[in-house]
């Protein structure tokens, strides 16, 4: 190309529109008429020779005059290089020729130069450069500066996606040197086709068929249908957690749409009441409830018609098959045995086995006798959770002997417990026996009330049981207040705050039969207190912060606590250690000062502060971590990501003021029941910041029933409800703050967030109300019985929850004539529990027994139709729906009139039971 001030080249041919490639490569020849002659050095490739000067300026960019091609009085020619790329478009160009720089004379020529893109460029048009792994639709592409015809497009070129060949059809090519074609993407499923996070980025290339050399290429993205990375039971077996290889569209499910049929073809193994809840675009959990049969090794198939696709919807719908695996951490079952430590030659004997953390499914039990050949074969055929020996206990053939019974449990996940050993003694003479509820040993925390109830179980030998004397004492551990033991009742209550952490207490209950002082029994109860983990927190548990470079960054760990001491402002006795990391694009490095690049050192105090401009703006968050420690206790950590921007942003802080029905986890997450109440406080480091609260997941905090204090200002309260909080779902509460000076775009909105995870109530169990027959293993449930003479068991087995311990509360409503009920134990035919008295109830309201740790209660009713109830709660008091049953209590069985002899026997039985409960 050549450019001339006259618009003509030296050969009198017009140049090509005064054009020059945008990449700045090549040499530009300028031919100019009527300019002074510039001196040049013929011996040095005609370089301009001082004192002459020739300059060429393209807009504000100078080119380099490399040589003078020729120069005479009419016309001169110069060669110019640019050496750098310029943007496409027309630019005013100035040529200046100065014959002698010591003088003022110079000639200047002005003309326009058009910088054009001469590169061959391949671009995707319709649909963009992305598509599904298989079955992608044809799309249009363009190639600039590469004119084609239908024949040479077909005969000269080849198309490839990575290493996979594809086809293209010529459409058109115009005078603008742009060719248009339609490309059909292949299936990208070859052996060498690699995906990462569900995505494969490849080069869509057009190459010459003959040589294989590339004409041009552009990046193309294949999206694979979501595939499961893992599908595992959680440790409790109540939930299956599924992680996909990429963010998904959640199959279009919302936070309120939890039906698993929206994901899977067959949900029969999930039982009834199951729920599929998404915690993120990449993770979904199946909450199992009633009657699931899913076990490790089973498979679930994703329903293709429900359109589970990549997050952008580009992939094909998933048809994956998930194999459900055992928990990553398989918790070994721990067996608890409940049985009288001694019994006499006339009594019956019942031993009941249960798990510390109840299994939501059927447990396989194995029993054996370690030291008795007569009892051992009897126990080995027992496969249920209890063993019963009738009056006289003939299976225990030897009197005044200690028997050792071993019990092992295997849960449905295949995890087997260690063998629990039960030691019992069969006495050769009658005396009362003692059983405790809860069973000993028992573990609590110091801030919990403890009620210990003893029950005297009488011998079935013909002895007088009319006069019992109960007395309590303490045999070991730090001395408890004497008032706790100053009672004649068989139960004591130890108020919260009485016990010390990490301690063991032993109390003794003694029962003396007043008619025979020699018939005395004592039993010990071991009470342990646990130690909760330290809890670390930064800025009250904030999930993230957004600040500006010019803001002071204040971080506080004052909300960190030791749960074993009084809450703040009481001294927690903690030590603090701060650190900070940031991702530099390749790895994590220590946070450095923007001014000098030195590593930031932090004071080991509860609060730290960074002055303005300490941190440089970054595309990656600074991750501040505080480690709190105390003596030999295990330390706790909390990490807060802080994003720093270059504009003025108010530094926001969000903290938890109070929680009802919720708790703060060690990572700052608020763990709440659906009806939890969460009070939060927000602050800003900038005056006159407008504070606004919000929540995702469809929770509209502008509604007064949700954001009860409003959604603006420093104080905020979120009132939970099952109407807007879905169990198992994760929500984010956001506090944003905006300022008016400086105005955007010089300022931005500050942000602090906190995560909320909604607690799920206990799952997987059932509830039944049946006539209790000691030793019955048939599994039948009889719902009819005699008033006061028959015992009914209200039973809620197989409930499970991660938040232990669980509590069970039973209740009843008498709809007939009878209005009383008494709770008893079942260790023997004749029992006594003086702490439980007859309860008078209003027939129009449910009467509730006190919450208890046992999953059943045995009750006797007078005449009527009895509606029975149960609710199971986890340690956060998240409750199941109200569970119900029905019993019929009548003097006349459904089979007809009772014989007089049977009636008399029933009356005597009822009289004895009533006596034992008075």
Secondary structure, 3 states (H helix, E strand, C coil): CEEECCCCCCCCCCCCCCEEECCCCCCEEEEEECCCCCCEEHHHCCEECCCCEEEEEECCEECEEEEEEEECCCEEEEEEECCCCCCCEEEEEEEEEECCCCCCCCEEEEEEEEEECCCCEEEECCCCCEEECCCCCCEEEEEECCCCCHHHHHHHEEEEECCEEEEEEEEEECCCCEEEEEEECCCCCCCCCCCECCEEEEEEEEEECCCCCEEEEEEEEEECCCCEEEEEECCCCCEEEEEECCCECHHHCCCCCCCHHHCECCCHHHCECCEEEEEECCEEEEECCECCCCCCCCEEEECHHHCCCECCCCCCCCCCEEECECCCCCCCCCEEEEECCEECCCCCEEEEEEECCCCCCCCEEEEEECCCHHHHHHHHCCCCCEEEECCCCCCCCCCCEEEEEEEEEECCCCCECCCEEEEEEECCCCCCEEEEECCCCEEECCCCCEEEEEEEECCCCCCCCCCEEEEEEEEECCCCCHHHHCCCCCEEEECCCCCCCCCEEEEEEEEEECCEEEEEEEEEEEEEECCCCCECCCCCCCCEEEEECCCCEEEECCCCECCCCCCCCCCCCCEEEEEEEEECCCCEEECECCCCCCECCCCCCCEEEECCCCCCCCCCCEEEEEEEECCCCCCEEEEEEEEEECCEECCEEEEEEEEEEEEECCCCCEEEEEEEEEEEEEEECCCCCEEEEEECCCCCCCCCCCECCCCECCEEEEECCCCCCCCCCEEEEEEEEECCCCCCCCEECEEEEEEEEECCCCECCCCEEEECCCCCCCCCCCCEECCCCCCEEEECCCCECCCCCCEEEEEEEECCCCCEEEEECCCCCCEECCCCCCEECCCCCCEECCCECCCEEEEEECCEEEEEEEEEECCCCCECCCEEEEEEECCCCCCCCCCHHHHHHHHHHHHHHHHHCC
